[in-house]
Amino acid sequence: MSETVSRRRLTWQFVGFWLTWLVVQVVINSPIEHHLSGWPQELTLDAIKLVVWLGGGWWFIHQAQPQTLAIAPRDQWRPNWHFTAGYLVWGIVVIYLLGQFWLTHHGLRISHSFLPEYWGRYFVVVGITEEFVFRGYFLNALLKHTSFVWANTIQAIAFTAMHIPRYLTTIPPMSPTVWLSNLVSVALLGALFGWLYAKSRSLWPGIIVHMTWDILVTLFA
């Protein structure tokens, strides 16, 4: 019995998931954003993200044998309260973002485009779903194949690529500079979340830092 998820399977799982999310963005999410607004729009988009991402992550893990994952699926959902580096990283992220916004805007002002509905999408749903799929499955499986550095680099690149369907359907279209800036930021964050996951052996440090980053960027940018 194989002790790893094959590279071919991992590749096709990622490609299939990427294409699925692209179709969802184009065929479902974009029309919803044009025809709904407020809480109906947010709750619908949140439900779609939860179904597609949690469903996909669950299916990938369900298809994998326990010995092919570096961290047992159930164990990764246990909080690691003694992981002090997680608290330190969280504090650094908060100080860095608030300091950046303060210097940019000469104070902390809530963005005029921020809506209360965004608390669901950017503070709850994204953190849980994306950490579950990319750290809880893809990185978890890659850690059985190769060193942490390579496994983390590969999943961070894949995590970055997974944002492209959203960027392709953003209206108005983003400039090349914004594209590049966003992709670099996502890659670095993906690597950070991967490090938190591998060192703590828990999804929660990455989820908390991921949630904090997204909501602060949405709240004050």
N, C-alpha and C positions, 0 to 999 in steps of 0.2 A: 504493500500500500504506500502510495506517495506521501512523503513528509512535507510537501509544499504544494501550493496552488501553482499550476504550471504558468510559465510566463505567457504562453499563448492565451490561456484562459483569462489571465489578468488583463492582457491587452485587449482582447475582444470584449470583455466585460466593460472596460473603460470606454472603448469606442462605441459600443452599443448604448451605454448610459449617456454619453455625450450627445449622440444623435437623437436619442429619446428626448433629452432636455431641450435640444435645439427645436425639435418639432413642437414640443409643448410650448416653448416660448413664442414661436411663430404662429401656431395654429390656435392656441388657447389663451395664453397669458396676454399677448399683445392686444387681441380683440377685447378681452376683459378690461384692460387698462383704458381702452377707447370708449367703452360703452357703460362702464360702471365707475362709481366714484365713492369716496368716503369709506365707511365701514363695510358695506357690501363688497367693494372691490378688494379691500385688504383681507377680509375673512376668506373670500374665495381664493385669492392668490396664496394665502397661508395654507389653506386646505390642500390645494394642488401640490405645493412644495412638500408638505408633510407626507402626502400619499406617494408621490413619485420618489422622493429621496429616502424616506424611512422604508418604504416598500422595497426599493432597489437594494438598500443596504441589508435589509433583513434577508432578501432572496440570495444575495451574494454569500452571506454568512451561512445561511441554511444549506447552500450547495457545497460549502467547504467542510472538510473533515476537521475535527478539533485539533489534531496534531499539526495541521497546516497553518495554524495561526500562532503567532508568538505569545499573544495574551488571550486568555480564554474570554469568549464573548460576554459571559455574565460578569466576570471579574472586572472588566474594564468599566462597568457602570457603577462600581463602588467608589465613593469619594475617598481620596487619599488626604486626610486632614493633616498629616504630618509632612506633606511635601512643601517645605518652606519656600523653595524656589518659586513655586506657583504664586504665592503671595507677593514675593518680591517682583516678579515679572508683571503681575497685575498692577502693582503700585507704580512701577516705572512707566507702564503704558498710560495710566491715568495722568501722571505728571507730565509726560511727554506731550500727549494730545492737548491737554488743557493749556500747557505752556505755549504750544504752537498756535492754538486758536487765539490766545491772549495777545501774542505778539502780532499775529496777522490782522486781527480786528481791533486791536487796542482795547481789549476787554472781552468778557465772555457774554456773547449775545446769542440767544436762540435763533437759529436760522429761520427766515421768513417762510421757507418752504417746508419746514418741519410740521408734521401732522401727528396728533396723538395716536392715530392708528398705526404709525410706524413702530411703536413699542412692540407690537406683536411680530411684525416681519423682521425687524432688525435687531431686536433684543432677545427674542425667544426662538423663533422658528429657524432662522439661518444658522445660529450657533449650534443647535442640537443636530439638525439634519446634516450639515456639511461636515461636522466633526465625526459623526457616526459613520458616514460613507468613506471619507478620505483617511481619517486616522483610525477609526474603529475597524475598517476592513482593508482598504488598499495598503496603508502603511503596515498594518498588523500582518498582512500576508507577505509583504515585501521583506519584512524583518527576518523571515525564515529563509529568504533567498540570499541575502547579501548583508554587508555591514550597515550599521545605522546611517552613516554619512550618505551612502549611495541610495539606500531605501528612502531616506528623508528627502533627498534631492529629487528623486523620481516622482514621489508623491506630491511634492511641492509644485513641480512643473505640471503634473496632471491637474492638480487643484487650480492652477492658474488658467490652464486651457479650458477648464470647466466654466469659467466666467465669460468666455467668449460668446456663447449663445445669447447671454444677457446683453453684452455690449453691442452685438450685431442688431439687436432689436430696440436699442435705446433711441428715443426720439426727443429732441433733435439728435442726429448722429454726433458722436464724440470726435474730437479732433485727434489726429495722430499723436500729438503730444500727450493728451489726456489718456489715450489708449496705452501708450508706453508707460506712463507714470503709474496708471492703475495696475497694469500687469506686473510691473516690478514690485510694487507694494504688496500685491496678492502673493507673489512668489515668496517674498521675505516672510510674510505673515504665515504662509503655509508651512514654511520650514520651522518657524517658531512654534506653531501649534503642534507640529510633529515632534519637536524636541520635548515639549511639555508632556505629550502623551507617552513617549517612550520612557522618559525618566520617571514619571509618576505611575505609569502603568494604569492610568485612569483617564477616561474621557473628560472628566469634569474640569480640570485646570484649563484645558484648551477651550472648552465650551464657555467658561466664565470670561476668559480673556477675549475670546472671539466676540461674544455678546457685547462686552464693554467697548471694544474697539468700534464695532458697527454702530452702536447707539450714540456714542459720543461724536463720531464723524457725521452722523446724520443730524444730530441735535445742534451742533455748533458750526459745522462747515459753512 
